[in-house]
């Protein structure tokens, strides 16, 4: 079956993005994690960020119910982590892979940057919901990002 959205997806794919994980506690006593590339900063004062989730995503209900989420920006050595949480039923996070900060949402131990956020707004727009979060804790580390361009991973020469 031909994807009627392929031309639009190809055009969107011409914008190189970073790769991150969004994670939240779920009602089953564990964590829900998804690979994203829609993450962006919104405001410095107050510190706000956002990311978008598709209404049909298998993780949608958990993120819709959660009052918080964490974002882990992936480094250039974490393509397998991105692929793992892009799968429909990924293996869960295991002890030693993550840290818990203020909100109870997990942040990967290995990351380029981390943001612990309280959800302050949700906006329905098209086939997605935009989750705006107030940053209550964050960090950043030296390194190069894992990127995505034209449906392919990249590991640019970027570093600091």
N, C-alpha and C positions, 0 to 999 in steps of 0.2 A: 504494500500500500504506500502510495506517495504521500509524503508529509506536506500539506498545503502551506505550512508555516516555514518550510526550509529556506526560501529566499529571504524572509525577514530575519530568521535566526542567523543566516550567513552575514547579513548586514550588521546585526547587533554584535556578532562575533568579531568584528573588525576593531572593537575597542578592547584593548588589553586590560585585564583585570587581575587583581590579586585573588588568592584563594583563601578561604577561612572556613572554620567550623562554627556553627551556632549550636549551642547546647542548653538544655533546661532540665530541671528536675521534672519527673513525671509522677502521676498518681499511683503507679505500680511500684514505687520505691526505688526506681532506677533513674537513668538519665536518657533523654532523647537527644540525638546528635544528627546533624545534617551538614553536608558540604554546601557552601554558598559562595557566590562571587558578586552578590548584590550589596555588599556592605559599603557604607560610606559615613563620613562624619557629617553632622548637621549643624552643630552649634558648639561654641567654646564656653559660653556663659548663659545658661547652664550647659554643661558638657552633655551633648546628645549625639547619638548615632542611630542609624537605621539599617535594616535589611528587609528583604522581601521574601515571602513564602507563597508558593502556589496553593490555591484552594484545594487542589486534588492531591497534594503531597501526603504520603502516608504518615508524616509527622505533624500534619497541620493541627489536629485536635490537641495534641500535647502542648504545642507552642501557643495555641489559642487560649488554653486554660492556665498557663503558667504566668505568674506575676514577674518573672525574671528570666534573663538569659545571659549567657556568656559568649563572647566571641574570641576565638583563638586564630590569629593570623598565622598561616602556615609558611614555613621557610622552604628554601629550595631543595631540601632533603626529604620532604614529606609528601611526595606525590602518592605513595601507597596509602597514606592516611586519608588523603583527599578521596582517592578511589574507594576506599573502604566505606566511608560514610556517604558516598554518592550512591551506593548500592541500595536496593529496596529494603533489605533486611540485614543490615550490617551487624557484625559481632559487636557486643556491647563494650563500653569502656571497662577496663579492668584496673584494679588497685595498682597504683604506681604510675599510671598514665596521666593522671590529672590531679589538680589541686582544687580545693573548695575555698572560695573567698567569702565575701559578705552575704551574697544573696542565696547561696546554696547551689548555684549553677556551676558545673565543672569547667575549668580552664585547663587545657592541655599543659603538661609540664614542659614539653618541648614545643616552643612557639617563637614567632618573631615578635608578637605583641599579644596582650590579652586585655579584654575589657569585660568587667562584671557590671551588669546593667539591670535596673528596675524598669519594667515596661511602663511608659507614661502615656502611650497612645497607640492605637491600632487604626489603620485606614484601609478600608476596602477600596481597591482600584483595579478594575478589569478582572482578570482571573487570579489576582494575587492580593495578599494583605501586607501592608507595610507596617513593620513593628518598630516603633520609635522607643529607644531606651535611654534612660538617664544613666550616665557612667558614674558608678559609685566607687570603683577601684580600677586601676589599669597599670600596665607596665609595658616596657619595650626592651628589646635586646638587639644587639648588633647582628647583622647577617643579611642574607639575600632572600628575596621573596620567591615563593612559588607563584607563577603567573599562568594565565590562560588566554590564548589568542587563537581565533579561527578554529575552535574545537580541538586545540592541542595545548598541552602543557608546555610551559617555557621556564627556563632557569636563566634569566638574563644576567648580564655581567654586573648587575647592581649590587652594591654593598656599601657599607658605611664604616 
